[in-house]
Structures are given as structure tokens and as C-alpha cells.
Amino acid sequence: MRADMKNKPAPLLNPGTLQPLKAEELTPIFCEELVAQELDDNTAYVPIPAEILDFYKMYRPAPLVRAYCLEKKLGTPAKIYYKFEGNNTSGSHKLNSAIAQAYYAKKQGLKGVTTETGAGQWGTALSMACSYFDLDCKVYMVKVSYEQKPFRREVMRTYGANVTPSPSDTTEIGRKILAEHPGTGGSLGCAISEAVEAATKSEGYRYVLGSVLNQVLLHQSIIGLETKAALDKYGITPDIIIGCAGGGSNLGGLISPFMGEKLRGEKDYRIIAVEPSSCPSFTRGKFAYDFCDTGMICPLAKMYTLGSDFIPSPNHAGGLRYHGMSSILSQLYHDGYMEARSVEQTSVFEAAEMFARVEGILPAPESSHAIRVAIDEAMKCKETGEEKTIVFGLTGTGYFDMVAYERFHEGQMSDYIPTDAELNESLAKLPKVD
Ligand SMILES: *Cc1c(COP(=O)(O)O)cnc(C)c1O
């Protein structure tokens, strides 16, 4: 997809000098091969190494399912398909990139990798991938999640990962934060800072990230390639492709072969990114350079952002609470190649429950954002009588999110939408880059 873009995504900038980052500045943090992938705007196809393909055979190809029961329930003439990525123990698409990143780390002869995790999907996926390649895996887990979500933590430990609640006394930045804010529950930004420090200060370790980066979208393109192969086999052409967007990796992966055709002028598709109204990066953010982390130590990326110190109101779709968005998707959206929509939490869980009851799969809150908009589009078809074909990404299962379902059932779910004044406050602090 990136190879076909006329306007390439803007380069990452060094947070100190504000100059485009060179490969040698990135290799102390990331694996060499992954740095090469990150910076490569021109190679259209990157072969999947045989070792990664072997691992994919455990849970891929992921099923592409025609949602007959949902269509019937809605009484729509639309044909609805979903690509289900929850068929692995970690329960989401994140494993597709975790295994690739672990493979390149192993190939480089590293001892292990470090990362952060919030709710725990990425940490779980990475733990599985590292145990497969016998790599050490250090996960900094936001302390409140570590304490409140013991199940994902124990899945990670089952796969051999070392899970530390963040902030911790194992890093300099962690000790500093603890001294300043004793008793803090931590944040994703703080956990990122600890994971990066742990990687750069330990011999034979690198840092890995589960979304946003170009390399992660590349790994996730397996979702789109399989979807396209299956649709082509049956002679089906989608009209609308829908995906939820947190950092943009599943949506970027799902649309990549279709967007390639669109960019080359061969075909046209409507592509819709769905985000929570509580964290509306595409629909209400600014297209500007911003820090990727709250601690402002990571590179700057040009993206749709709400500002790196924007803290969304509590929302149960933890994977969609990031303030920014993939640079690739941001550029495509800016250039008019895709649409975006924001949806409120209660309506997302209404869609999730309807889907669970008719299609059998209990969806993750994140994935249910895509279900919401797929249902909305199918209902529009019912009004107009159009037989459109809708494909959406069902990124994962929601078994570890039952507290969220409980809140929904008890009528305790909030639909907080930030005011313009609140957004302007964090947007006003965007770094000044020409
Ligand atoms: C992390 C996650 C997402 C959002 O991440 P993207 O990088 O935007 O794909 C969506 N669904 C699930 C189940 C997740 O775990």
C-alpha cells in the first residue's frame, strides 16, 4: 500500500533535533530488519519468512465468515462478511505482528525484547511469540491494569514473560515517577518510557511496539491478503470495508491490498475507520507532528492526533484509547482515500450484544466499533434496497472484557464526549514543527 502512495507518510523526527530519523538512530532501540521495514516506502511486497508462516499455520488462515444470521436479524439486502482474528489464545490480531517482531529479534541474535501493555492484549500476544522463539520477554504493565486485570497478566506469565507493574523501581524513569507521585496507578506513557529504558540499558535487548508503526501495518497486511484471496476465489467484490482504529494496525492491514488497487486507480472501495467518540483522533484531531508517547521521549510522527497529553475519559475499548494514529492511514485520510466515523460506547455494546446473540462470537469492545458501523451501513441498505457487500474486521474476542459487559448490563456505561475546549487544551500543546 505504501509503495503505491503518491504522498508518502511523513518521516519520523528525532525528538531532540526535529530532523528526520536515520536508521542508525533507530537501531539501538529497534531490531535492524524492523528499522529497514519502518523506513522502506518503496518495496511493494515483502516475503513472509518460512518460520513465521509455520507459526501462522497454528491459527491461520483466519476465517472470513458470511454473517448470514446477522443479515437475517437485520432484514437487510446487504451481504455482510467479517474477517475473524480472535482464533488464537491471545485473542486478537496483535499476534500477527508479535510473531514477526520476535522472529527478527531472534534472527539478530538478541536475548530478548521489552514492551509496555495497558489492558494486556499486546503483552499477551508478544509473550506467546517470544516463548515460541525462546526469547526473553519483559512486559511493563500499567499498574492499575496489573492489579485490576490479573487474568491477562497470568496468561503472559504462563507463556514465560516477566511482567512488572509500571511505574517500577527497576528503571531510572520509574524511580523518578514513583518519587514524584507515590502511589500512582501508572499510565501507558510511563510504561513506554520504562520499556524503552530497559531495552536500551540491557545488553542484547530491543524494544517492540504493537501498533501505529509502519512495520506493524506491514505485518498486519496478512489480514487483507487473506481476505482478498478468499473474496477473489468466490468472485466477490466488496463495496464497503470497515475496521476499528486505535493505532491503525488492523485497519491498515485489512485494507492494504484493496487500498493498493484504489491508489493505482484499478478499483474503488469505500473504506471506513471507526473510533470511539471519547477518543476521536481522525474525526476531531489535527494532522500534525506530535510525540508518540506521553513522556515525549519517543520520535515525533505526523499523524491525526489529539495531543500527546490528551487523556480520554474511561472507555472500555482499551485498545482504542491512543491519542494518535498511524502515519500511513493519517496521510491516506488526509488525501481523501478513506472516511472516518466516531461512535458512542453504549451503541457499540448494543451492537456487540446483538452480534454475540446471532453470530455466536463474543466480540472484543474494540472490534465492536466496526460491528456498529457495519450494522449502520447494512440498515441504510435496507432503506434504499441496495445489495451492497460489506466486509469488516472482527479483531478479537472479549472474554477478558466482561467487566465492561457487566457495566453495560447494569446500565452504568458512560458516553462521555470531550468538549472542543478540552480538545483545544491538549492540541494547543502540539510541538511547533514547520
Ligand atoms: C489493540 C486492539 C485494537 C486496536 O489496535 P489497532 O492497532 O488500531 O488495530 C483493536 N482490536 C483489538 C481486539 C485489539 O486488541
The ligand as a Tripos MOL2 file, in Angstrom:
@<TRIPOS>MOLECULE
LIG
   15    15     1     0     0
SMALL
NO_CHARGES

@<TRIPOS>ATOM
      1 C1         -5.2790   -3.4120   20.0750 C.3       1 LIG1
      2 C2         -6.5840   -3.7960   19.5130 C.ar      1 LIG1
      3 C3         -7.2400   -2.9850   18.5430 C.ar      1 LIG1
      4 C4         -6.7250   -1.6550   18.0770 C.3       1 LIG1
      5 O1         -5.4360   -1.6010   17.5690 O.3       1 LIG1
      6 P1         -5.1070   -1.2550   16.0440 P.3       1 LIG1
      7 O2         -3.6540   -1.1120   16.0210 O.co2     1 LIG1
      8 O3         -5.8400    0.0150   15.7030 O.co2     1 LIG1
      9 O4         -5.5800   -2.3810   15.2340 O.co2     1 LIG1
     10 C5         -8.4290   -3.4410   18.0170 C.ar      1 LIG1
     11 N1         -8.9810   -4.5980   18.4170 N.ar      1 LIG1
     12 C6         -8.3950   -5.3800   19.3470 C.ar      1 LIG1
     13 C7         -9.0790   -6.6490   19.7570 C.3       1 LIG1
     14 C8         -7.1790   -5.0060   19.9280 C.ar      1 LIG1
     15 O5         -6.6090   -5.7880   20.8440 O.3       1 LIG1
@<TRIPOS>BOND
     1     1     2 1
     2     2     3 ar
     3     2    14 ar
     4     3     4 1
     5     3    10 ar
     6     4     5 1
     7     5     6 1
     8     6     7 2
     9     6     8 1
    10     6     9 1
    11    10    11 ar
    12    11    12 ar
    13    12    13 1
    14    12    14 ar
    15    14    15 1
@<TRIPOS>SUBSTRUCTURE
     1 LIG1         1 GROUP 0 **** ****
